[in-house]
Structure formats: structure tokens, C-alpha cells
């Protein structure tokens, strides 16, 4: 009885897969939120620029 059990190998692979998936999800969410924040900042900057241009045009 020195060999590996198929069930043990399958359990180890699934456990490793879940840990890897969890880490991947955390990294993906962090990058997604970071990218969204940058996009919102760019949009806000452009809106402010347009707002300033409109104000200057009305003067």
C-alpha cells in the first residue's frame, strides 16, 4: 500500500485548482476596479475641460 490513491490525487488537484481560482479572481477584480477608476478619472477630466470651454464661450 505504498502507492497513491486516485481519490487523493483528484482531491489535491481540485484543492490546488480552487486556491488558484481564488487568487486569480482577487487579482482580476483588483485590476478591473483599478482600470474602471482610471477610466472614470479620464472621463471626469474631459468633462471638466469641456465645462471650462463652455464657460469661456459664454463670457
Steps between C-alpha positions, in 0.01 A plus 500: 500500500772748411329636190284804450125479502312650206268674745792662683650627174163633385443674835843665486444621144157642583633670813786654305256606228270675749789687663631605158152610390454702820832682452421562131160644592650740755762623251240533223262701721778727622619571144143551379418752774829678444439527126144623554623766744754625243234515231265696727779744586572553130132559425471742791806691377353526149162616633673766710697614196183523291323682782781757517486547122123557514540754782766688303275501192212653696710792631 
